[in-house]
Amino acid sequence: MRTKIIMLFSLCLLLAGRASAQWVVTDPTNLAQGIVNTTKQIIQTSSTASNMLNNFQETVKIYEQGKKYYDGAPV
């Protein structure tokens, strides 16, 4: 049985064709669209960060107003 497997394997190796590499395929349209999408995501992320900063500044303002009110209130 082992001899038959080795013979079959050897026969397959002898009958195997020549291997060749394939050409590289590029898709410039997809690459350009990926760059556009990435740019849009960066713009949206920076806009979100700007909104978060504005919200944080508003929160600090409200905190300071509350602190001023409670610090001035009689106990």
CORTAKA-V720082 format. One line per field, one symbol per residue. ss: DSSP state (a for helix, b for strand, c for the rest). psi: psi as a letter, one per 20 degrees, with the letter a starting at -180 (. if undefined). burial: + if it has 9 or more other ideal C-beta (glycine too) atoms within 8 Angstrom, else -. A space follows every 50 residues. Layout:
ss=???
psi=???
burial=???
//
This chain:
ss=caaaaaaaaaaaaaaccccccccccccaaaaaaaaaaaaaaaaaaaaaaa aaaaaaaaaaaaaaaaaaaaaaccc
psi=ghhhggggggghhhiqrpqqqrqppqnhghgghhgggggghgghghgghg gggghghhggggghggggghhipq.
burial=------------------------------+------------------- -------------------------
//
